[in-house]
Amino acid sequence: MKCPDWMAAQLEEAGGIIKFSEFMNLALNDPINGSYASGKLKIGVKGDFVTSPSLGKEFSELLGVQIVQWILDLEKQLPSQNIISLVEIGPGEGDLAFNLIKFIQENHPRFIKKIELILVEINESMKEKQKIKLASITDLTIKWDSLENLAINPLTGIFLAHEVLDTLPVDVLICDKKNIFLQGVELIKHNNHNFIRYTKLPLPQNIKDKLSYLYNSLNISIPPNNIPDLWKTELHTSINPWFKKLSSCIKVGSLLVIDYALEASQYYKTTRSEGTLLSYKNQTAFTNILEDVGYRDITAHLCLETLISEAISNKFVFVGETKQGLSLLSLGLSSKIDLLKTNKSCDLAKTLRSRENLLRLVDPIALGDFRWILFKKNIDFLSTKFLEEPKQ
């Protein structure tokens, strides 16, 4: 596979071979050439991939119903708390934050003086898009910060991580003749041209220790029995450091993770021999991750049990989880669909698009299979409307 000059330079500096997790981090977050950092990726129906917030304001409004309850929970339990922080990590192009604040302004205006909005974004090009999106909001404090800075003075508030963890760099394991290797990416030069290919690296001790921990503590066997040759999967070695860093930022509050996640029995099963890694461009998914380096999104599903375990080991308390379709129905999505049926607007095309987008949010083969996973820290009670049985 052809390798762009900038990636070839990174590989040469590293001795010609890097771990896949290092490659993934460069491909997404290299300050000049990474697909996120450079601003080449576009989010939305006319972009490279869609997210729930990019389909319209309705997703944020439904999530806002739950967030308002959490603000009330914090108010009741911490009556002397002057400011409650609403923190979004990896805010994309700012759609979720913008529509959440608009929902609170229109439906619970008194909270505008009670909250501050903090956006955690590591890529400058994405930060610029967010600033443009949020420029019209002037009646509350909005600021951009890093987890490192937030850890200096931990916050009380509500933390959101929507489609963030699936883009953290993953290590890839590959099993060859009953031996486990770490997948690497190797630079090859041929006729003055640069190419990259996968290669096998020895399994480092920290990965061996991780596999032993998963087996002994969570009864997760990687690899499972009777796998085909060259079976491979992902190991989310970036998750624990992420939770550790985030835990140091939260004094009191909640954390909602919304992302693709599978139970370990489905993630690490014999028939899932190619793992879950995909790249996205122009609304199309690709399995060849080494192609178009720096021009595609790269994601991997999360393992639900290991995610929860990593959070608990970093002082979070697991509250509950469910699929997005059920969450949104519990928060009132059916009512929004019913309102469209009685819409008197003459713009039929717009009404049909809105209905289609709402249905995509709950469709199991679209966005409805996302998991909403809730954690709390140092707070006794947290409302869980999104976990309730949807009303018929």
N, C-alpha and C positions, 0 to 999 in steps of 0.2 A: 504494500500500500504506500502511495506517495506520502512523503513527510514534508510539511512546510519548513522553510528555512529556520523560522524562529524556534520551532520545536526541536529541529535537528541541533541547533545551537545549545539548547537546554540539555539534550541527551549527551552531546559531546562533552559538555562541562561536567556531567555526572559520570563520565567514563563509558558512555555508549549504551547503558542499560539502566532503566529505573523500574520501580514497582508500578503496577497498574494504578494504585491509589495516587501515586505521585503524578502519573500521566493524566489521570482524571482531573486532579486539582489544577494542573497547568492548562488543560484544554478548556476548563470552565472559568478559571479565575486569574490566569496570567494578566497582569495589569494592562498590557497593551493588546494582546492577541486572544485572550480567553473569550469564549462566546458570551459569557455574562459581563465580564469586566469591560469588554470593548463596546458593548451596546449593540452588537450585531443581532442578537436574538430579539424577537418581537413576540409579545404575549397577546393573545386574543384570537378571535375568529378569523381575522385577516393576517395573523402572524404565524409563528412557527408551531405554537401549541396553545391550547386553551387551558385556563384554570377556572375554577368555580367562580371567583370574583369577577373574572373578565367577561363572563356571559351576561352580566347585568347587575343591577343594584340589589336584586331580590335575595341573593345568597347572603350578602352582608347584612341586610335587614333582618333576615331570620336568625343569623348568628347574633345580631345585636339584641334580640329578645333575651338570649341567654346571658350575654355580657352585662346587660342592665341588671339582671338578677345578681350577678357576681359583684357588681358595684354596690348594690344594696346590702349584700352579705358582709362586705368589708366595712361599710358604714355602720352597720349594727354592732359588729364585733369590735370595731376600732373607732368609737365615736370621736376621739380626739385627733384622728388622722385628717389632716387638712387637704392633702392632695393624694389622689389615687392615680397611679401610673398605668396607662394602657400601652403596652410594649409589643410591637410587631417585629419579629425577627425574620429577615429576608422578605421585605415587603413587595417584591416584584416591581410592577410599574405604579404601585400606589392605589390600585382600585379598591382593595379591601379596606384600607385605612380611610380613604376618602368617603366611601359609602357608609362605613360604620359611624363616622363622625356626623355625617348628614342625617343618619337615622336618629342619633342621639339628640342633635339639634332640634329636629322636628317633633320628636316624641317625648323626650325627657330633657328639656332645655336647662333645667336646674343643674344637671350633672356637668354641663360644659364648664362651669366654674370650679367643679370638683375634680376634674381629670386633667391630665397632661398626656400628650401623645409622643411616644418615643419610638423612633424607627432605627433598627439595627441593620445596617447594610454595609457589606465589605467592599462592594464594587462601585466606583465613582460614577460610571455611566448610568447605572440603575438609580443611584442617588439623585442624579440630575432629573431623570424622568419622574421620580417621586416628588421632587420639589415643584416641578411644573404642575403636576396633577393636584397638589395640595395648596397651591398658591392662593386660591380664593378663600381658604379657611383662615380667618384672622381673629376669631374670638376665643381661641384657647392656645396654650403653649404647645408648639410642635418643635421637636429637636431631633437631630440625628446623633447617635452615639455608638460606642462599641461595647461589647460585653466586658472587655477589660476595664474600661472606665466605669461602667455601672457597678462593677464589683467593689470599687473603692467605697461607694456609699450605697449599699443594697436598698432596693426599692420595695414598697408595698404596692401591689397592684395585680394586674391581669396580663399574662404573657401569652402571645399567640405565635405558633410556628406552623404556618400553612405551606405545605409543599417545600419544606426546607431540608428536612433530614434525608429525603430521597436523593438530594444532590450532594450530600457530603461524600467525600472520596471513600471508596470501598476497596478492600483487598479482595482479590479473586484467587480462589483455591482451585487447583486442577488435579484430578486423580488419574495417575497413569500407572497401570500394572500394580495396583494396590499401594502405590506410594503417593503421598500428598506433596504437591509443590505449590509455590507461590507464583502467580502469573506475573511476568514482567513484560516490558515493552523495549525492544531492541532496535537500535539504529543500524541500517544497512546502507552502504554506499556502493552504487553500481553505475559505471559510465558517467561519473560526475553528477549523479542524481542521488537524492536522499530518499530512502524508503524506511518504513517501520514494519515490524512484525512482532507477534507474540513470542515469548520465550519462557522457559521454565527456570525458576530460581529455587534454591534450597529454602525449606520452611524455617523461618527464624524462630528463636525460642519463645518470643512473646506470643506468636501465633499458636505454637504448640501448647503453651500454658492456657491460652484462651479456649482452645478446643477441649482441653481437659476440664476446665472450669464448667463449660457448657454441658459436658456429659455428666460430671459428678454433681453439679448443683441443679441443673434444669432438665436432666435426662434427655438432652439433645445430642444425638449422635451424628457427627459430621466426619466422613460421609456416612450415609445410611447403608444398610446391607444391600448386596446384589446390584451394585451400580454398574452401568456400562463403562467401558474404557473411555477415558478422557472426559468423564463427568466433571462438571465444574459448578461452582456456586460462589456467592459473595459472603464476605465476613465484614460486618460493620464496625471496624476498629475505631472509627472517628466518633461513634455515638457516646461512649463513656466520657472522653475528654469534653465533649460538647455539654453533656449534662453537668459535669463537674464545674465547668466555667459558669453555666447558667445558674446553678444552685447558689453560687457565691454572689449572684446579682439580686437574689430574691430574699427579702427579709420576711415578708408575709404575702401570701397570694396564691394564685392558680396558674397553671400552665396547660394550655390546650394544644395538643399536637394533632394536625389534620394531614394525613398522608396515606399513600398506598402501603398496606401492611398485610402480611400473611401469617397464619399460625405456623409454628415450626414444622408441624407434620406436613404442611403443604409446601413450605419453603424448601426444606431439606429432604425432599422425597426422591426416590429412585428415578422416577420418570421426568423430573425437572432437571434434565441433564445439561442445559445451557444457562442455568441461572435466570436472573430477572433483568439483567442490564439491557437498556435500550437507549437509543439516541433519537432525537426529534428535530425535524426541520420541515417547514412548509406543511404542517399538519400531517406529516407522515412519520411512522416509526421505523427505525432501522436497527438491525442486529449487529451490523459491522461498525463497531465503536471506533475503529481506527481511521475511518473515512471522514473527510471534511473536518479535520481537526481545527477547533476554534470557531466552527460555524454551526454547531449543533448543541442542543441540550443533551445531557447525559444523566440518566436516573437509574436507581435500583430500588426495588421494593424493600420495605423494612420487615424484619422478623418481630412479630408482636411480643413474644415472650422475652426475647433478649432485650428489646427496647424497654419494657417494663422493669426488668431486672436491673438494667443500667441506671434507670431513674431512681429506683428504690435505694440502690447502693450510694446514691448521691443526695440522700436526705429528702427525696420526694415521697409523697404518699400516693399510691395509685387509687383513684376514685372509681373509674369505670371506663368502658369503651363500647362503641357500637359503630355500625356502618352509617355512612353519611345519609343514605336514603332515609333510614329510620330517624336519624337526628332531625333532618329538615322537616319530615312529616310531623314529628313531635312538636316542633317549633312553629307550625302553622302553614306549611307549604300548600296543603290542600285548599286552604282558604284563598290563597293567592291565585291558584289555578281556577277556582270557582269564580273569582272576581273577573277573570278574563272572559269567562263565558257570558257574563252580563255586560261586558264592555260595549258601550254605545259608539265608540270611536269609529270614524269612517275609514281609519287606516287599518284595514284588515290584515295587510301584510305584516305590519309591525306587531299586531296582536298575535298572529300566528307564530312569529319569531319568538316573542316573549314566552308563549306557551311551550314551544319546542325547547327553549333554553331551560325553563323550569323542569321539564321532564328529563333533560339530560343530567340535571343535578342529582336525580334519584335513580336513574337507569343503571342497573348493575353492570352493564357492559360499557357504560360511559363513565360518569363521575360518582355514581351512587355507591360504588364499592370502596371508596375512601373510608378510612377509619378515623373516628373522632376519639382521641385518647386523652383523658383528663387526669391531671395530677394536682396536688395541693402541697403547700408547705407552711407549717406553723399557723394553720387556721383550722378551727374546730368544725365549722359547718360550711358547706358549699352546695348551693342549689344545683340540681341536676335535671332540669326540665328536658334537656335533649336526650336523656337516657330513659325517659318515661315511655310507656306504651303509646304509640300514636293513636289519636282518637279517630274513630270511624266517621 
